[in-house]
Amino acid sequence: MFGDPDYVEAGGLISYGDRLASFIRQTTYYVDQIIKGAKPADLPVQQPTRFELAVNLKTARELGLKVPEMVLAVADQVIE
């Protein structure tokens, strides 16, 4: 299980988490605010608002696993 769907695209079984690009955008906002003089302790804590579920069916077959239909139905990305 991974936190980034890029690992699933590379052959991992399943991932659930925030896209790295979204994390980078949030980080860029913080860096911008700090460069403009904001104190890091005064900046709000942000959490991801959208999570993605990715499943690699090829890897599941190779491991002899059956992925439930309900998981496939809610997955954002299914790799055949």
N, C-alpha and C positions, 0 to 999 in steps of 0.2 A: 504494500500500500504506500502510495506516495502523496505528497501534497501539491504536486505540480503535474498537470496533464502531459507535459512534454516527455516525462518519463514513460508514460503509457504509450505514447507514439513511438518511443524507442524500444518497446517490448515489455514494459512493466504490466502488471495485471490490472491494477485499478488505482485511481487517484481521486481525492476529494479535497478541494482547497481553492484558494484564490489564485488567479492567474498572476504570474510574475510581472507582467506589464502593468497591471493595476497597482501592485505593490510599489513598483518603481515610480508611478505617477504620484502616489501618496508621499513617498520619500522625497521626491523633487519639491513638493509643496513645503515640506518641513525645512529642507535645505534653503529654499528661497526665503522663508520667514526668518530663519536664523541669520542669514546673510544681511537681511534688512534690519537686524538688531533685536529681534525677539529672543527672549530667554527660553531655552528648551523646556524648562520646567513649567513655563506658562502656556505652552502649546497643548491643545487637547489631545487625548489619546484617541486614535482612530482604529477601528476594526474593519475588516472586510465586510462588505454588504452583499456581495454575491459570491457564491461558491459554485464550483463546477465539478460534476461527477463524470469521469471518463473510465471506460471499460475496454479492455483489449480482449476480444473473444478468441483470437488466435492463441494468445498466451493461455487463456483459460482451458482451451481444448488440449494444448500441449501438457498442461498440468493435470488433466483429467477432471476438471471442475465444471459443474453446470451452473451458469449464472442465472438466477431467478428472473423470470420475465418482468416482475415488478421493478427490479433494479434496472433492467434494460429500458423499461418504459420511462423512467425518470432521468436516465443518463443524458447529459448534454452532448456527449460524444461517445460513439460506439465504433471501435475499430474492428473490422471483420478479419 
